Amino acid sequence: MLTSRTPLGRMGTTADVGNAVVLFCSEGAGWITGPVVYVDGGASLMDTLFPLDIQCG
């Protein structure tokens, strides 16, 4: 199942992506330059060489 491929254990929502957009549009992000932000629930941190049950705990 796809949800097992993210450390958060769930699929992302439009609100999850929207929250990242709101952050970068806010005054609080005034000092952030050139970021690459993966809004993927941690899926990009997973390693395909190790079994999912080890990685997800």
Biotite code that builds the C-alpha atoms (Angstrom):
import biotite.structure as struc

atoms = struc.array([
    struc.Atom([0.000, 0.000, 0.000], chain_id="A", res_id=1, res_name="MET", atom_name="CA", element="C"),
    struc.Atom([1.258, 3.496, -0.794], chain_id="A", res_id=2, res_name="LEU", atom_name="CA", element="C"),
    struc.Atom([0.681, 4.808, 2.724], chain_id="A", res_id=3, res_name="THR", atom_name="CA", element="C"),
    struc.Atom([3.262, 2.362, 4.045], chain_id="A", res_id=4, res_name="SER", atom_name="CA", element="C"),
    struc.Atom([5.887, 4.094, 1.909], chain_id="A", res_id=5, res_name="ARG", atom_name="CA", element="C"),
    struc.Atom([5.791, 7.285, 3.979], chain_id="A", res_id=6, res_name="THR", atom_name="CA", element="C"),
    struc.Atom([7.050, 7.600, 7.542], chain_id="A", res_id=7, res_name="PRO", atom_name="CA", element="C"),
    struc.Atom([3.870, 9.532, 8.383], chain_id="A", res_id=8, res_name="LEU", atom_name="CA", element="C"),
    struc.Atom([1.812, 6.523, 7.300], chain_id="A", res_id=9, res_name="GLY", atom_name="CA", element="C"),
    struc.Atom([-0.777, 8.451, 5.302], chain_id="A", res_id=10, res_name="ARG", atom_name="CA", element="C"),
    struc.Atom([-1.286, 10.065, 1.930], chain_id="A", res_id=11, res_name="MET", atom_name="CA", element="C"),
    struc.Atom([-0.840, 13.810, 1.688], chain_id="A", res_id=12, res_name="GLY", atom_name="CA", element="C"),
    struc.Atom([-3.754, 16.182, 1.323], chain_id="A", res_id=13, res_name="THR", atom_name="CA", element="C"),
    struc.Atom([-4.163, 19.415, -0.566], chain_id="A", res_id=14, res_name="THR", atom_name="CA", element="C"),
    struc.Atom([-3.983, 21.151, 2.818], chain_id="A", res_id=15, res_name="ALA", atom_name="CA", element="C"),
    struc.Atom([-0.518, 19.634, 3.428], chain_id="A", res_id=16, res_name="ASP", atom_name="CA", element="C"),
    struc.Atom([0.780, 21.131, 0.187], chain_id="A", res_id=17, res_name="VAL", atom_name="CA", element="C"),
    struc.Atom([-1.088, 24.375, 0.807], chain_id="A", res_id=18, res_name="GLY", atom_name="CA", element="C"),
    struc.Atom([0.553, 24.761, 4.214], chain_id="A", res_id=19, res_name="ASN", atom_name="CA", element="C"),
    struc.Atom([3.988, 24.620, 2.589], chain_id="A", res_id=20, res_name="ALA", atom_name="CA", element="C"),
    struc.Atom([2.932, 27.257, 0.052], chain_id="A", res_id=21, res_name="VAL", atom_name="CA", element="C"),
    struc.Atom([1.558, 29.497, 2.812], chain_id="A", res_id=22, res_name="VAL", atom_name="CA", element="C"),
    struc.Atom([4.864, 29.216, 4.668], chain_id="A", res_id=23, res_name="LEU", atom_name="CA", element="C"),
    struc.Atom([6.867, 30.448, 1.686], chain_id="A", res_id=24, res_name="PHE", atom_name="CA", element="C"),
    struc.Atom([4.412, 33.279, 1.042], chain_id="A", res_id=25, res_name="CYS", atom_name="CA", element="C"),
    struc.Atom([4.591, 34.486, 4.641], chain_id="A", res_id=26, res_name="SER", atom_name="CA", element="C"),
    struc.Atom([6.812, 37.071, 6.301], chain_id="A", res_id=27, res_name="GLU", atom_name="CA", element="C"),
    struc.Atom([8.350, 34.230, 8.309], chain_id="A", res_id=28, res_name="GLY", atom_name="CA", element="C"),
    struc.Atom([10.025, 32.927, 5.156], chain_id="A", res_id=29, res_name="ALA", atom_name="CA", element="C"),
    struc.Atom([11.720, 36.238, 4.399], chain_id="A", res_id=30, res_name="GLY", atom_name="CA", element="C"),
    struc.Atom([15.192, 34.817, 5.057], chain_id="A", res_id=31, res_name="TRP", atom_name="CA", element="C"),
    struc.Atom([14.708, 31.510, 3.205], chain_id="A", res_id=32, res_name="ILE", atom_name="CA", element="C"),
    struc.Atom([16.420, 31.448, -0.204], chain_id="A", res_id=33, res_name="THR", atom_name="CA", element="C"),
    struc.Atom([16.637, 28.732, -2.825], chain_id="A", res_id=34, res_name="GLY", atom_name="CA", element="C"),
    struc.Atom([15.092, 25.855, -0.895], chain_id="A", res_id=35, res_name="PRO", atom_name="CA", element="C"),
    struc.Atom([14.069, 22.536, -2.333], chain_id="A", res_id=36, res_name="VAL", atom_name="CA", element="C"),
    struc.Atom([11.196, 21.323, -0.209], chain_id="A", res_id=37, res_name="VAL", atom_name="CA", element="C"),
    struc.Atom([9.709, 17.893, -0.679], chain_id="A", res_id=38, res_name="TYR", atom_name="CA", element="C"),
    struc.Atom([6.137, 17.880, 0.582], chain_id="A", res_id=39, res_name="VAL", atom_name="CA", element="C"),
    struc.Atom([5.917, 14.094, 0.585], chain_id="A", res_id=40, res_name="ASP", atom_name="CA", element="C"),
    struc.Atom([5.461, 12.966, 4.182], chain_id="A", res_id=41, res_name="GLY", atom_name="CA", element="C"),
    struc.Atom([9.056, 11.767, 4.322], chain_id="A", res_id=42, res_name="GLY", atom_name="CA", element="C"),
    struc.Atom([8.809, 9.381, 1.343], chain_id="A", res_id=43, res_name="ALA", atom_name="CA", element="C"),
    struc.Atom([11.953, 10.870, -0.177], chain_id="A", res_id=44, res_name="SER", atom_name="CA", element="C"),
    struc.Atom([13.865, 9.735, 2.910], chain_id="A", res_id=45, res_name="LEU", atom_name="CA", element="C"),
    struc.Atom([13.032, 6.066, 2.375], chain_id="A", res_id=46, res_name="MET", atom_name="CA", element="C"),
    struc.Atom([15.742, 3.756, 1.035], chain_id="A", res_id=47, res_name="ASP", atom_name="CA", element="C"),
    struc.Atom([14.689, 1.169, -1.549], chain_id="A", res_id=48, res_name="THR", atom_name="CA", element="C"),
    struc.Atom([17.512, -1.171, -0.475], chain_id="A", res_id=49, res_name="LEU", atom_name="CA", element="C"),
    struc.Atom([16.031, -1.886, 2.959], chain_id="A", res_id=50, res_name="PHE", atom_name="CA", element="C"),
    struc.Atom([12.698, -3.552, 3.750], chain_id="A", res_id=51, res_name="PRO", atom_name="CA", element="C"),
    struc.Atom([9.870, -1.140, 4.570], chain_id="A", res_id=52, res_name="LEU", atom_name="CA", element="C"),
    struc.Atom([9.104, -2.823, 7.905], chain_id="A", res_id=53, res_name="ASP", atom_name="CA", element="C"),
    struc.Atom([12.630, -1.988, 9.140], chain_id="A", res_id=54, res_name="ILE", atom_name="CA", element="C"),
    struc.Atom([12.429, 1.611, 7.969], chain_id="A", res_id=55, res_name="GLN", atom_name="CA", element="C"),
    struc.Atom([8.948, 2.298, 9.327], chain_id="A", res_id=56, res_name="CYS", atom_name="CA", element="C"),
    struc.Atom([9.605, 0.635, 12.649], chain_id="A", res_id=57, res_name="GLY", atom_name="CA", element="C"),
])
